[in-house]
Amino acid sequence: MDLTGIIANLVMGSLTIVIGVLIVRHRKALNKLVFEKQTEFFGRRLAQMSAGRQTPTMMGSSVEGLSGSGCA
């Protein structure tokens, strides 16, 4: 039995869950930061088209799905 793959999956799954919980917990501040950085890089109009449409609720639900895949 090869334990290398099992250990790697446990580590990556655990990291995915932890990062997902942190993103859900701090999603409003993270969303604001992403929008500000995209505004600096792309300009206000392009940033509004990409990050401006992503709400903190959508960001949280997307990450919850990702965290769920970390459990699998």
N, C-alpha and C positions, 0 to 999 in steps of 0.2 A: 504494500500500500504506500503510495507516494503522498507524503504529508506536505510537501512544498506547495502544491496547488491549493490545498485546504487552508494552510496558514496564510497564504497570499490573499485568498478570498475573504478570510476572516478579517485581516488587516484592512483591506480596501473597503469591505462592507462597513466596518466600524468607522473608518474615516469618513465615508460618505454620509453615514447617519449623523455623526458629530458636526460635520460641516453644514449639513442640511438644517439641523436644529439651530445652529448659530445664525444662519442666513434668515431663517424664519423669524427668529427672535429680534434681529436687527435689520429687518427688511426695509423699513422706512428710511433709515439713515443710509443704507446701502444704495437704495434706489435714487436718493437725492445725490449721493456722491457720483454714481454712474452717469446721471444726467448732466451734472456739472462738468465732469471730465469730457463727456462727449460734446458738450457745448464748446468747450475750449478747443477741442481737436477738430470737429467738423463744422462748427458754427451752429447757431440757434435753430435754424430751419431743419437741417438734417438730423440734429439731435432730437428735435421734437418728433420727427417721423419715426425714429427708432426707439430711443429710450423713453421718450415722452409718452408713448402709448402703453408702456409697461407699467402697470400700477403695482404698488406694494402687495396687494392681495394676489394678483396673478403671479408675481415673483414667488410669494410664499407657497402657493398651490403647486407651482412647477417644481419647486425644491422638495415639497412633500412627496411628490411622485418619484423624484430622484432618490430620496431617502428610502422610500419603499422598495426601490430596486436594490438598494444596498442591503436590505434585509433578506432579499431572495437569494 
